[in-house]
Amino acid sequence: MEEKNTITVKDEKGNKVVCDILFTFENDETGKSYIVYTDNTKDSKGKTQVYASIYDPKDKEMKLTPIETEKEWKVIETILKTLQEEVVKNGE
């Protein structure tokens, strides 16, 4: 069985939640590294909840920092949209 890449985060109530890492990337423009992950819960429309944060890949504790700018969110949304289109295109 293949081991999934996961991280443990705290939810708004302070509970630990194990999340699947979808992907990570570095943005040359901002010089920051980003992580996109999910706890596999669904929103009210039945879509899987996806989260993103800034992280330092050299930090063994994997501390996550909130994304604060609209520009950074746009980059992440564009990547997610492209990935979703690829999945649909490939019939997965």
Order of alpha helices (4+ residues) and beta strands (2+ residues): beta-beta-beta-beta-beta-alpha
